[in-house]
Amino acid sequence: MDKADIKARIAQMNSKRDSLVELLERPNLGTLRIDVDQALEELDELIEEFNATFPEEKV
């Protein structure tokens, strides 16, 4: 996997971040809220790590 593939995948995941935020705002999520919150945190960490590793390629 080259840098362009990684950037494309990170951009794709970043575009779906809003869906996780929207899901997290639903009042009837129950215990699934913990998993969605964890996924959102991990996605944010992944994006931060990508931007730190490839600062010229920020997403």
Secondary structure, DSSP 8 states (H G I E B T S, - for coil): --HHHHHHHHHHHHHTHHHHHHHHT-TT-TTHHHHHHHHHHHHHHHHHHHHHH-GGG--
